[in-house]
């Protein structure tokens, strides 16, 4: 017997309760838990808190290609020998929860399961990526007040290098999105078999919002907005 997704929320919240207190970077793959941690993950609160001279050198790049349609994440771990480990995550075709019906318990989380990939970047590839990031001003500072709607195309880059925190954001089609030099290289190295959802011309985001959508995330479905501050995301 089929039952509506909304009837599963209470059970899902109970399951997610203890996980929501854990580190954000370990809690974005489980779909329901992601709703508690997504904004902290994009803001890279975990990377910033651990960014000390003796800490790990790492990057987190997020490509929001209309949240409902696709999100791609790239976790880069820079190694002392010049290579880098890259973890890739893709959320695709998440759809509208208002139209989702569930046939079995196994179906509940299926549409939001993150597809994963990984690879090792060689010394030359790592050097090339860092050069492209430098050319994109990816280590900051960002433009204070830049708005990142869920239903637009944008990139964020969070970094910790030698104990120095950095953050940058790019919003399509304005606010320096043309300065993104690293995207094509990342897409070329991306081995998750889901085609990249590339930027396309759309009406302004506010004209594409569904104000009758059901509750979802820390607000309403298709209605959240991130705002960039002087050195990262502003608190929500």
Beta strands, then each sheet from edge to edge (+ up, - down):
strand 1: 3-4
strand 2: 57-65
strand 3: 70-78
strand 4: 84-92
strand 5: 101-102
strand 6: 115-121
strand 7: 147-149
strand 8: 153-161
strand 9: 164-171
strand 10: 215-216
strand 11: 219-220
strand 12: 225-227
sheet 1: 1+ 5-
sheet 2: 6+ 4- 3+ 2- 8+ 9-
sheet 3: 7+ 12-
sheet 4: 10+ 11-
end
